[in-house]
Amino acid sequence: MATATIAKDTSKKRVKAKKVKGGGVSSTSAVITAVIFFIPFFVLFCIFTIGPVATSLYYSLTNYDLIQTPEFVGLSNYQGLFLDDELFMTAFKNTLYFALISGPVGYLMSFVMAWILNDMKGRTAFALAFYAPSIASGTAMSVVWGYFFSPDRYGLINNVLTNLGIISSPILWTQDPKTILPCCIFIQIWMSMGTGFLVFMAGLQNQNRELIEAGSLDGIKSRFQELFYITLPQMKPQLLFGAINTISGSFGVFGVITSFAGFPTPNYAGHTMAAHLYDFAFVKFEMGYASAIAVILFAITFAAGKLCMWMLTDKD
């Protein structure tokens, strides 16, 4: 009996040893497989992301017009932007103003609407209605809203305000420097809510219901307590994804403003950094100067993204 027991133990140890050796082989093959699948992505990432960023950084230090050989000028383009180019400072202020209002407001409204409609019947129809504007281009949406903000008496808003006796003459929505940027911010918020709404709705639908039930047993009595203590901690990946999308859309705005108020806008009231970049790159063909604008815009967007990642990523 004792011998049989010892034999069984020995055989078990041998089996375990084989499993350990086999595990080492399988782990090595898994690493090789992972590397094989990773290489195509890494190559494409270097070609289409790291390469253009590095090229833009190099051209920002040169004087380049697409015809002659780039001439190295050091930091002269950056010096010209901040010390000599008053229009760039106007574009910089307009971009910050636009992003700091349209970004947070659109982000919060998307989440609030998703949270309210999450438990309602027919949420699929609401999701489609919210997401539809984000599919269309900024040019198409600006044409639609152009009817609402038309600067004559036939514009929908001017017509309603005139009939109500609130105004006696049409408001020049697309021509008055005081109204161009607020109108474009409103359009951008309306357009940006679709993608964020869909992402937040998916996060709300994939919550762990057991945590909600446990919270109700531990003293969670209202939906607001459930939101702050249970829902938001579970939705950090969706919140981060929505924040990155909002940042990139807000700082890179160009098509909405151009389609709504033209290019350039009256008195440069809606001139943004993206519009300034477009002007020097594709109108004046000063690619070195345009690359310097692109680098600054990239740095601002990258810093804002890192801030959101720091705020919405677990510190453990």
N, C-alpha and C positions, 0 to 999 in steps of 0.2 A: 504493500500500500504506500509506504513511504517513498519507494523507488518510483512508483507511478506518479506520485505527486510531484517529485523532483523533475521527472521527465516532462510533465505538463508545464511546470514553471519555466523550464529551459526552452521548450518550444515557444512559449508565449514571448519570452525575451527575444528569441530569434525573429519572430514575426514583427515585434516592435522595432527591432533594429533594421529590418528590411523596410518597414514603413518610413523610418527616419531617413534612411538612405534614399528611398524613392521620393520622399518629400523634398530632399535637396535637389534631386534631378528635376522634379516637376517645377520647383520654384525657379530654377535656372531657365528652364524652357519658357516659363511664364514671363520672366524678365526679357528674354530675347523676343518673345511675341509682342510684348508691350513696346519695346524699342522699334520693332519693325513697323508697328502701326503708328508710332509717334513721329518717325522720321518724315513722312510726307507732310504732316501738319507743320512740323518745325521748318522744313524747307520753304513751304508756301508762306509761313508767317514771316520768315526772314526776307523773302522776296517782296511781299506785298505790304508789310508793316514796318519792320525794322529798316529795310532798305530805303523806302521813301522818306522816313523820318531822318535817317542819317544824311541822305542826299539833300533834303531841305535844309538841314543844319549847316551843311557845307556851303550850299548856294547862298545862305543868309550872310555869309562872310565874304561874299564876292559881289562884283558888279557884272551882271549877266543879262543879256537881252535876247537870248535864243539864237543869235547869229554869230557874234564874236565869241572868242574864247573867254571863259570866266576870268575876271581879274580880281585877285585877292585884295580886299580892302579892310580886313579886320572887323572891328566893331562899328564901323562908320554907319552902316545901315541902322543899327540899333540906336546909335547916337542921334541920327537924323529923325528917327521915329519919336523919341521922347523929348528932344530938345528943339527940333525945327518944324515938325509936322503937327500943326495945330488941329488939322482935320483928323489925324489919328487919335489924338486925345479926345476929340468929340466922339469918335467911333468907340473908343475905349469906355467912355462914360455911358454912352447909349447901350452898349453891350452889357455892362454890369447892371445897369438899371433894368434892362429887359430881362436878364437872367435871374436877378434877385427877386423879381416879382412873378414872372410867368412860371419859373421853375418850382418854387415852394408852393405856390397857390395851386398849380395844376397837379402837383404831386399829392397834396393833401386832399384836394377835391376827388381825385381818382380813388384814393383809399377810402374816404368817407362814403362815397357812392357805392363802392364794392361792399363795404361793411354793412350798409343799410339794406342793400338788395340781396345780400347773401342768402338770407332765410326766406325770401319772398318767392311766391310762385311766379313763373314766367321770367325768371332771371336770365334765361338763355336769350330771349328776345331783347331784353335790356342790354345784355352784353353785346349783341350784334349791333344794336343802335349806337352804343358808345364807341365800338371799335370801328365802325364804318368810316367816320371822318379821317381816322389815322391811315386808312388804306389809300385814300386819294392824295394827290400831290398838293403842296402848298399853293401852287398856281391855281389849281382847280378850286380849292377852298376860298382863295382870295377873290376869285371871280364871283363865287356864290355870295360871299359877304359883301362884295362890291355893290350888289343890289341893295343890301340893307343900309350901307353907309354911303350911298350915292350922294354927291354934294349938291344935287338939285332938288326941286320939289317932288320929283317922282321917286326919289329914294324912300324906302319903306319907313325908316326911322324919322326922316325929315317930314314925310307926309303925315305920320301919326302925331308928331309933336306940333305941326302946324294946325291940324284939325282940332287938337286939344287946346289950342291957343297958348301953348307954352313958348313958342318962338314965332317971330314975325317974318324972318328970312331964313333960308336954308343954311344949315351948318356945313361948312366946307371940310368934311371929315378927312378927305384924302389930300387936302391942300393946306390946311392950317397946321403949322408946326406944333401947336399945342395938342392936337388931337391925333396926329399920325401914330405916334408910338403907343399911346393907350389903346387905340383901336387894334393895332397889330398884336399887342400883348393879349387882348381879349381873344383874338382869333387863334393865337398860338396856344393859349390855355384850352380852348375848345377842341383844338386838333390833337393836343398831346394827351388828353384824358383817356383816349381809347386803349392804347397799349398798356398804360399803367393800370387801368381798370381791369383789363383781362388778366394781367399778371397777379394782381392782388386778389381777384376772385378765385384764381386757381389756388393761391396760398390759403385762402379761407376755407376752400372746399377740402383741402388735404390736412386739416388740423387733426390732432389726436383727440378723439372724443373722450377717451378715458381720462385725459388730464382735465377736461372740462367737467366731467362728472366728479372727479376727485376734488376739484376746486369748489364745486357746489357743496360738497360735504365738509370742506375745511373752512367755510364761511364766506365764499364769494356769493354775493347777493344781487348784484346788478350787472348789466351788460358792460358797463364802463370798467368795473373792476375786472371782469373777465377779459376785456380788451387789453388792459395794461399789464396784467399779471400772467395771462395765459396765451392770448392770441399773438400779441406783438413779439414776445420772445421766440415763438415758433416760426414767425414769418420773416426773420432777418434775411434769409437769402432772397426772397421776393422783394423785400423792401430795398435791399442793396441793388438788385437788378433794375428796379424802377427808378432809383435815384441816379444811376449811371446813365440810363436812357434820357432822363429829364435834363441832366447836365449837358450831355452832348447836343441835345436838341435846342436848348436855350442859348448856349454860347455860340453855336454855329448857325444861327438863324440868318437867312438871306432871302430865300424865295418868297416867303410870306410878305415881307416888307416891300420887296421890289415889285411884286405883282399888285400889291394894294396901292402903293403911292408912287411907283415909278423908280427909275434909277438915273441920276441920284434923286433922293427925296427933296422936297422943297426946304431950302435953308439947311439941308443935311440933318433934318430933325430925326430921321429914322436911319441914319447912316451907322452901320455896325462894323465890327472888325472883319467879319466875313465879306461884307460889301467892299471894304477898303482893300482887302486882299484881292478880290475879283477885279477891282479897278486897275491895280498896278500889274496884275498878272496877265489879264486877258484884254485890257484896253490899252495900257501903256507899255506892256511887255517888258517891264522892269522886274525880272524874275528874282534877282537877288534881294531887292527891297520887299517883294511879295513873300519871299521865303522867310524873311525876318519877321514879318507879320504872322505868318503861319506858325513859326516856332513859338512866338509869344502866346498866341491863341492856344497852341498845344500845351504849353506849360501851365497856363491858367486852368484849362480843362482837366489836365492831369492832376494838378494840386487839389482841385475841387473833388475829383473822383477819389483820391487818396484820403481826403478828409471824411467823405461818406463811408469809405471802407473802414476807417478807424472807428467811426461812430457805430456802424452796424455790424461789425465783426466781433465775435466772442473773444474776450481777452484771455480766456483760460488756455 
